[in-house]
Amino acid sequence: MNFYDLFLKPYESYTAIQIILESTAAVFGILSVYFSIKKNIWVYPTGIISTILYVYILFNFGLLGDMMINFYYSVMSIYGWILWSHNAEDKIHVEVSWATKKQWFFGGILFILSLALVTLVYYFKPYIDNNFSFKDVRLGLYHLDWANWLDIFTTSLFLVGMWFMAKQKIENWLFWIVGDLICIPMMIYKGLGITSVQYFLFTIMAIVGFIEWKKSINFEKKV
């Protein structure tokens, strides 16, 4: 496949509104990660705009796992916004730290629960796709392909990453890096070329974010 087949051809069937919405969501998503690197509270309002747009886009594409993670982002962004606003000395920037063993344990539990929840949603996907009717519907996971299973895995990674970010823990970047790398080919496969480019940029920015947050905490210790 060439560049056109991978990134442009899927958009031949999209409406102008769909392309504009995906592009807008991607731009605000990149802005959100940029503000996160800077430990700037604007990570949340820009992120909320992006995730709400993606909830609408992904629901229309039937990508329930991705839709759920973006809905969770929207809710968790409000929670994180509140935490950051209380912890920011200048009302804009926050201090960061490493996660405790207790927080890692809670993150592990959250990951397992997320796997179970998203798998359950996919189990009922035939019922949801049938306008929430059980008529002539066979429930199960038989309809999942490799992208759906990866979707379940990355959704759980991002849920934990979002929680660690709200808690201002450096480890949040590790979850973003792994999840973003997986999402690059997955989004190309799903026909969302613009979003795959976004995840490529996310991967680079997440690596930078991890380095910057780690550097800042080392600097604070020296001071």
C-alpha positions in Angstrom: 0.0 0.0 0.0 1.1 3.6 -0.7 0.6 6.8 1.2 -2.7 7.5 -0.6 -4.2 4.1 0.1 -3.3 4.3 3.8 -4.1 7.9 4.7 -6.3 9.5 2.0 -8.4 6.9 0.3 -10.6 6.1 3.4 -11.6 9.8 3.4 -13.2 9.6 0.0 -16.4 8.3 1.7 -16.3 10.8 4.5 -18.3 14.0 4.6 -16.6 17.4 4.9 -18.0 17.7 8.4 -16.5 14.4 9.5 -13.1 15.4 8.2 -13.3 18.8 9.9 -14.4 17.3 13.2 -11.6 14.7 13.2 -9.0 17.4 12.3 -10.3 19.7 15.0 -10.2 17.0 17.6 -6.7 16.0 16.6 -5.4 19.6 16.9 -6.9 20.1 20.3 -5.5 16.7 21.3 -2.0 17.7 20.4 -2.5 21.0 22.2 -3.6 19.1 25.3 -0.4 16.9 25.3 1.7 20.0 24.8 0.2 21.7 27.9 0.6 18.5 29.8 4.4 18.4 29.0 4.5 22.0 30.4 2.6 20.9 33.5 0.1 23.6 32.5 -3.6 23.3 33.7 -4.7 24.2 30.1 -4.1 20.5 29.4 -7.7 19.9 30.6 -9.9 22.4 28.8 -8.1 21.7 25.5 -8.3 18.0 26.2 -12.0 18.1 27.0 -12.8 19.7 23.6 -10.8 16.9 21.8 -12.3 14.0 23.7 -15.9 15.2 23.4 -15.5 15.5 19.6 -13.9 12.0 19.5 -16.8 10.5 21.5 -19.1 11.7 18.7 -16.8 10.6 15.9 -16.0 7.1 17.3 -19.6 6.4 18.2 -20.6 7.0 14.6 -17.8 4.6 13.5 -18.9 1.9 16.0 -15.5 2.0 17.8 -16.9 1.5 21.3 -13.7 0.9 23.1 -12.2 4.1 21.8 -15.4 5.9 22.4 -15.5 4.8 26.0 -11.9 5.9 26.7 -12.7 9.3 25.3 -15.8 9.6 27.4 -13.7 8.6 30.4 -11.1 11.2 29.4 -13.9 13.9 29.5 -15.0 12.8 33.0 -11.4 12.3 34.3 -10.4 15.7 32.8 -12.9 17.4 35.0 -11.6 15.5 38.0 -8.0 16.3 37.0 -8.8 19.9 36.3 -10.1 20.2 39.9 -7.1 18.5 41.4 -4.6 20.6 39.4 -6.4 23.8 40.2 -6.1 23.1 43.9 -2.4 22.0 43.7 -1.1 24.7 41.3 0.7 27.4 43.2 0.4 29.9 40.4 -3.0 28.6 39.4 -1.5 27.3 36.1 1.5 25.0 36.8 1.8 22.0 39.1 4.5 20.0 40.8 4.9 16.3 39.9 6.2 13.2 41.7 6.7 9.4 41.3 3.9 7.1 42.1 3.8 5.2 45.4 3.5 1.4 45.7 -0.1 1.9 46.8 -0.9 4.0 43.7 0.7 1.3 41.5 -1.4 -1.3 43.1 -4.6 0.8 42.5 -3.4 1.4 39.0 -3.1 -2.4 38.4 -6.6 -3.0 39.8 -7.9 -0.2 37.5 -6.2 -1.8 34.5 -7.8 -5.3 35.2 -11.3 -3.7 35.8 -10.9 -1.8 32.6 -10.1 -4.9 30.6 -13.1 -6.6 32.0 -15.4 -3.7 31.4 -14.4 -3.0 27.8 -14.5 -6.7 27.0 -18.1 -6.8 28.4 -19.1 -3.8 26.2 -17.8 -5.6 23.1 -19.6 -8.8 24.2 -22.9 -6.8 24.0 -21.8 -4.9 20.8 -24.2 -6.9 18.5 -27.1 -5.8 20.8 -25.9 -2.2 20.7 -25.5 -2.2 16.9 -29.0 -3.6 16.6 -30.5 -0.5 18.2 -30.4 -2.0 21.6 -32.7 -4.9 20.6 -32.0 -8.6 21.3 -34.1 -9.6 18.3 -32.1 -11.9 16.0 -28.9 -11.1 17.9 -26.1 -13.5 19.0 -24.0 -12.1 21.8 -20.3 -12.9 22.1 -16.8 -12.0 21.1 -16.8 -13.8 17.8 -17.0 -10.6 15.9 -13.8 -9.1 17.3 -10.7 -8.8 15.0 -7.1 -8.0 16.1 -7.8 -4.3 16.1 -10.7 -4.7 18.5 -8.6 -6.7 20.9 -5.8 -4.1 20.8 -8.5 -1.5 21.3 -9.5 -3.2 24.6 -5.8 -3.4 25.7 -5.0 0.3 24.8 -8.2 1.5 26.3 -7.1 0.0 29.7 -3.6 1.4 29.3 -5.0 4.9 28.7 -7.4 4.7 31.6 -4.5 4.1 34.0 -2.4 6.7 32.3 -5.2 9.3 32.6 -5.6 8.5 36.3 -1.8 8.8 36.9 -1.8 12.1 35.1 -4.6 13.5 37.3 -2.5 12.5 40.3 0.5 14.3 38.7 2.6 11.2 38.6 5.5 10.9 36.2 4.6 7.3 35.3 1.6 8.4 33.4 3.8 9.0 30.3 4.9 5.4 30.2 1.3 4.3 29.6 0.8 7.0 27.0 4.0 5.9 25.1 3.1 2.2 24.9 -0.6 2.9 24.0 0.2 5.6 21.4 2.7 3.3 19.6 0.0 0.6 19.4 -2.6 3.0 18.2 -0.6 4.3 15.2 -1.1 1.2 13.0 -4.5 0.5 14.6 -5.9 3.8 13.5 -4.6 3.4 10.0 -6.4 0.0 9.8 -9.6 1.7 11.0 -9.4 4.3 8.3 -8.6 7.2 10.6 -5.4 8.4 9.0 -5.5 11.9 10.6 -5.8 10.3 14.0 -2.9 7.9 13.3 -0.7 10.9 12.6 -1.9 12.4 15.8 -0.9 9.3 17.7 2.5 9.4 16.0 3.0 12.9 17.3 1.6 11.8 20.7 4.3 9.2 21.0 7.1 11.7 20.4 5.5 14.2 22.8 5.0 11.6 25.4 8.7 10.7 25.3 9.5 14.4 25.7 7.0 14.7 28.5 8.5 11.8 30.4 12.0 13.3 30.1 10.8 16.8 31.0 8.8 15.7 34.1 11.6 13.5 35.3 14.1 16.4 34.7 11.9 18.8 36.7 11.6 16.5 39.7 15.4 16.0 39.7 15.9 19.8 39.6 13.5 20.3 42.5 15.5 17.8 44.6 18.7 19.7 43.9 17.0 23.0 44.9 
